Amino acid sequence: MIVPLASFTAIDCFCDEKGVINADLPTSHWDLQFDIEGEVTKIIVTTTYASEKDLQTVIEMGMKEGFNQGLDQLEELLKA
C-alpha cells in the first residue's frame, strides 16, 4: 500500500532470476514512514518476520550490513 509523501508497505522475498520465489528463505514485511519536518525528512523503517528463526537467518546472511550499506549510499546520494 502506498500513501503518497507519507508511507508505503511491501513484502520482500528471495527469488531467482525469473522472479520465482524461494520458499526456503524468509519473507519480510516492510513498513516505511516518511516524517517530514521542515527541510528534513526522517525515514522510519519497520521490518518484521514470521519468526525469530527467520530473522536470525537473514542476519546470518548479512542483512544488517547490507541494509546499513544501502542507507549509507542513500545518505551520500542525498548530500550530492
N, CA and C atoms as a LAMMPS dump frame, in Angstrom:
ITEM: TIMESTEP
0
ITEM: NUMBER OF ATOMS
240
ITEM: BOX BOUNDS ff ff ff
-5.0000000000000000e+02 5.0000000000000000e+02
-5.0000000000000000e+02 5.0000000000000000e+02
-5.0000000000000000e+02 5.0000000000000000e+02
ITEM: ATOMS id mol type element x y z
1 1 1 N 0.838 -1.171 0
2 1 2 C 0 0 0
3 1 3 C 0.889 1.241 0
4 2 1 N 0.555 2.208 -0.824
5 2 2 C 1.321 3.444 -0.935
6 2 3 C 0.432 4.617 -0.552
7 3 1 N 0.933 5.434 0.348
8 3 2 C 0.298 6.702 0.694
9 3 3 C 1.291 7.777 0.266
10 4 1 N 1.026 8.472 -0.861
11 4 2 C 1.992 9.432 -1.381
12 4 3 C 2.49 10.42 -0.319
13 5 1 N 3.814 10.605 -0.308
14 5 2 C 4.523 11.514 0.588
15 5 3 C 4.394 11.156 2.062
16 6 1 N 3.876 9.97 2.38
17 6 2 C 3.698 9.598 3.78
18 6 3 C 4.276 8.231 4.117
19 7 1 N 3.934 7.195 3.336
20 7 2 C 4.356 5.847 3.713
21 7 3 C 4.13 4.856 2.577
22 8 1 N 4.739 3.686 2.739
23 8 2 C 4.393 2.553 1.893
24 8 3 C 4.731 1.27 2.629
25 9 1 N 4.064 0.207 2.245
26 9 2 C 4.335 -1.115 2.788
27 9 3 C 4.706 -2.036 1.641
28 10 1 N 5.485 -3.076 1.962
29 10 2 C 5.915 -4.008 0.93
30 10 3 C 6.232 -5.354 1.551
31 11 1 N 6.256 -6.361 0.707
32 11 2 C 6.7 -7.693 1.099
33 11 3 C 7.994 -7.953 0.342
34 12 1 N 9.008 -8.42 1.054
35 12 2 C 10.313 -8.685 0.464
36 12 3 C 10.605 -10.163 0.583
37 13 1 N 11.022 -10.766 -0.527
38 13 2 C 11.354 -12.187 -0.505
39 13 3 C 12.505 -12.457 -1.466
40 14 1 N 13.101 -13.605 -1.324
41 14 2 C 14.185 -14.021 -2.198
42 14 3 C 13.581 -14.744 -3.393
43 15 1 N 14.146 -14.488 -4.568
44 15 2 C 13.659 -15.167 -5.768
45 15 3 C 14.816 -15.385 -6.73
46 16 1 N 14.566 -16.191 -7.759
47 16 2 C 15.596 -16.43 -8.756
48 16 3 C 15.51 -15.378 -9.86
49 17 1 N 16.341 -15.53 -10.882
50 17 2 C 16.401 -14.54 -11.961
51 17 3 C 15.11 -14.433 -12.766
52 18 1 N 14.22 -15.415 -12.62
53 18 2 C 12.931 -15.381 -13.322
54 18 3 C 11.803 -14.858 -12.428
55 19 1 N 12.151 -14.492 -11.207
56 19 2 C 11.151 -13.968 -10.287
57 19 3 C 10.399 -15.026 -9.503
58 20 1 N 10.863 -16.266 -9.553
59 20 2 C 10.221 -17.353 -8.802
60 20 3 C 10.694 -17.277 -7.352
61 21 1 N 9.743 -17.153 -6.442
62 21 2 C 10.056 -17.006 -5.019
63 21 3 C 10.665 -18.278 -4.463
64 22 1 N 11.729 -18.115 -3.67
65 22 2 C 12.367 -19.226 -2.98
66 22 3 C 11.689 -19.378 -1.623
67 23 1 N 10.805 -20.367 -1.515
68 23 2 C 10.036 -20.575 -0.285
69 23 3 C 10.89 -21.094 0.869
70 24 1 N 12.142 -21.484 0.591
71 24 2 C 13.028 -21.977 1.647
72 24 3 C 13.688 -20.839 2.435
73 25 1 N 13.569 -19.609 1.921
74 25 2 C 14.17 -18.471 2.598
75 25 3 C 13.077 -17.554 3.15
76 26 1 N 13.392 -16.806 4.209
77 26 2 C 12.376 -15.977 4.875
78 26 3 C 11.818 -14.855 4.001
79 27 1 N 10.58 -14.529 4.286
80 27 2 C 9.903 -13.371 3.702
81 27 3 C 9.753 -12.324 4.804
82 28 1 N 9.918 -11.066 4.433
83 28 2 C 9.756 -9.998 5.419
84 28 3 C 8.684 -9.016 4.959
85 29 1 N 8.104 -8.348 5.933
86 29 2 C 7.089 -7.323 5.681
87 29 3 C 7.69 -5.979 6.097
88 30 1 N 7.659 -5.019 5.169
89 30 2 C 8.274 -3.71 5.389
90 30 3 C 7.205 -2.641 5.508
91 31 1 N 7.408 -1.748 6.462
92 31 2 C 6.555 -0.574 6.627
93 31 3 C 7.493 0.626 6.706
94 32 1 N 7.413 1.509 5.724
95 32 2 C 8.263 2.705 5.681
96 32 3 C 7.397 3.94 5.833
97 33 1 N 7.759 4.774 6.802
98 33 2 C 7.046 6.015 7.089
99 33 3 C 7.997 7.174 6.813
100 34 1 N 7.477 8.244 6.239
101 34 2 C 8.26 9.44 5.978
102 34 3 C 7.723 10.549 6.867
103 35 1 N 8.572 11.03 7.761
104 35 2 C 8.205 12.08 8.709
105 35 3 C 8.915 13.359 8.277
106 36 1 N 8.165 14.252 7.624
107 36 2 C 8.737 15.482 7.088
108 36 3 C 8.683 16.572 8.149
109 37 1 N 9.86 17.114 8.475
110 37 2 C 9.985 18.179 9.467
111 37 3 C 10.767 19.32 8.827
112 38 1 N 10.072 20.235 8.177
113 38 2 C 10.725 21.355 7.5
114 38 3 C 11.557 20.868 6.332
115 39 1 N 12.873 21.097 6.4
116 39 2 C 13.799 20.712 5.333
117 39 3 C 14.32 19.285 5.494
118 40 1 N 13.92 18.615 6.567
119 40 2 C 14.439 17.287 6.883
120 40 3 C 13.318 16.255 6.794
121 41 1 N 13.624 15.122 6.191
122 41 2 C 12.682 14.011 6.162
123 41 3 C 13.303 12.825 6.882
124 42 1 N 12.627 12.359 7.924
125 42 2 C 13.068 11.191 8.671
126 42 3 C 12.367 9.973 8.068
127 43 1 N 13.13 8.912 7.816
128 43 2 C 12.565 7.666 7.298
129 43 3 C 12.557 6.647 8.43
130 44 1 N 11.39 6.131 8.724
131 44 2 C 11.234 5.131 9.784
132 44 3 C 10.904 3.804 9.105
133 45 1 N 11.8 2.823 9.267
134 45 2 C 11.642 1.528 8.617
135 45 3 C 11.377 0.47 9.685
136 46 1 N 10.271 -0.244 9.523
137 46 2 C 9.953 -1.359 10.412
138 46 3 C 9.869 -2.613 9.548
139 47 1 N 10.714 -3.582 9.855
140 47 2 C 10.735 -4.841 9.113
141 47 3 C 10.385 -5.965 10.07
142 48 1 N 9.414 -6.79 9.684
143 48 2 C 9.011 -7.902 10.547
144 48 3 C 9.131 -9.224 9.802
145 49 1 N 9.362 -10.264 10.575
146 49 2 C 9.495 -11.633 10.061
147 49 3 C 8.51 -12.524 10.801
148 50 1 N 8.203 -13.659 10.219
149 50 2 C 7.234 -14.582 10.813
150 50 3 C 7.747 -15.188 12.118
151 51 1 N 9.066 -15.281 12.255
152 51 2 C 9.62 -15.897 13.458
153 51 3 C 11.008 -15.339 13.754
154 52 1 N 11.454 -15.559 14.96
155 52 2 C 12.81 -15.16 15.343
156 52 3 C 13.837 -15.936 14.518
157 53 1 N 13.517 -17.183 14.194
158 53 2 C 14.413 -18.007 13.364
159 53 3 C 14.601 -17.374 11.99
160 54 1 N 13.524 -16.872 11.386
161 54 2 C 13.628 -16.214 10.08
162 54 3 C 14.517 -14.979 10.177
163 55 1 N 14.339 -14.2 11.229
164 55 2 C 15.175 -13.022 11.433
165 55 3 C 16.632 -13.429 11.582
166 56 1 N 16.908 -14.444 12.362
167 56 2 C 18.278 -14.906 12.565
168 56 3 C 18.895 -15.38 11.252
169 57 1 N 18.104 -16.025 10.408
170 57 2 C 18.597 -16.498 9.11
171 57 3 C 19.1 -15.338 8.266
172 58 1 N 18.296 -14.268 8.153
173 58 2 C 18.728 -13.146 7.305
174 58 3 C 19.868 -12.359 7.938
175 59 1 N 19.928 -12.313 9.262
176 59 2 C 21.067 -11.666 9.932
177 59 3 C 22.347 -12.41 9.577
178 60 1 N 22.294 -13.736 9.623
179 60 2 C 23.46 -14.559 9.286
180 60 3 C 23.84 -14.419 7.815
181 61 1 N 22.886 -14.058 6.97
182 61 2 C 23.151 -13.855 5.539
183 61 3 C 23.722 -12.464 5.259
184 62 1 N 23.809 -11.6 6.273
185 62 2 C 24.402 -10.284 6.096
186 62 3 C 23.395 -9.164 5.886
187 63 1 N 22.136 -9.393 6.235
188 63 2 C 21.093 -8.391 6.017
189 63 3 C 21.395 -7.066 6.727
190 64 1 N 21.859 -7.135 7.95
191 64 2 C 22.132 -5.914 8.717
192 64 3 C 23.195 -5.07 8.026
193 65 1 N 24.29 -5.694 7.634
194 65 2 C 25.369 -4.973 6.97
195 65 3 C 24.914 -4.427 5.611
196 66 1 N 24.185 -5.24 4.863
197 66 2 C 23.695 -4.803 3.56
198 66 3 C 22.715 -3.65 3.667
199 67 1 N 21.828 -3.707 4.645
200 67 2 C 20.857 -2.63 4.845
201 67 3 C 21.572 -1.333 5.227
202 68 1 N 22.526 -1.431 6.156
203 68 2 C 23.283 -0.242 6.567
204 68 3 C 24.085 0.337 5.403
205 69 1 N 24.637 -0.526 4.554
206 69 2 C 25.371 -0.056 3.391
207 69 3 C 24.437 0.712 2.451
208 70 1 N 23.23 0.204 2.26
209 70 2 C 22.25 0.896 1.424
210 70 3 C 21.878 2.256 1.998
211 71 1 N 21.72 2.341 3.305
212 71 2 C 21.418 3.625 3.942
213 71 3 C 22.57 4.609 3.792
214 72 1 N 23.804 4.109 3.924
215 72 2 C 24.973 4.976 3.735
216 72 3 C 25.008 5.511 2.305
217 73 1 N 24.7 4.655 1.334
218 73 2 C 24.693 5.088 -0.066
219 73 3 C 23.592 6.121 -0.308
220 74 1 N 22.431 5.922 0.288
221 74 2 C 21.343 6.887 0.158
222 74 3 C 21.752 8.227 0.739
223 75 1 N 22.397 8.208 1.909
224 75 2 C 22.838 9.445 2.539
225 75 3 C 23.816 10.205 1.641
226 76 1 N 24.762 9.479 1.051
227 76 2 C 25.732 10.108 0.151
228 76 3 C 25.047 10.69 -1.085
229 77 1 N 24.084 9.968 -1.612
230 77 2 C 23.348 10.447 -2.782
231 77 3 C 22.564 11.721 -2.461
232 78 1 N 21.956 11.749 -1.301
233 78 2 C 21.172 12.921 -0.914
234 78 3 C 22.047 14.134 -0.615
235 79 1 N 23.279 13.918 -0.215
236 79 2 C 24.21 15.013 0.041
237 79 3 C 24.656 15.677 -1.262
238 80 1 N 24.675 14.901 -2.348
239 80 2 C 25.196 15.398 -3.643
240 80 3 C 24.273 16.41 -4.287
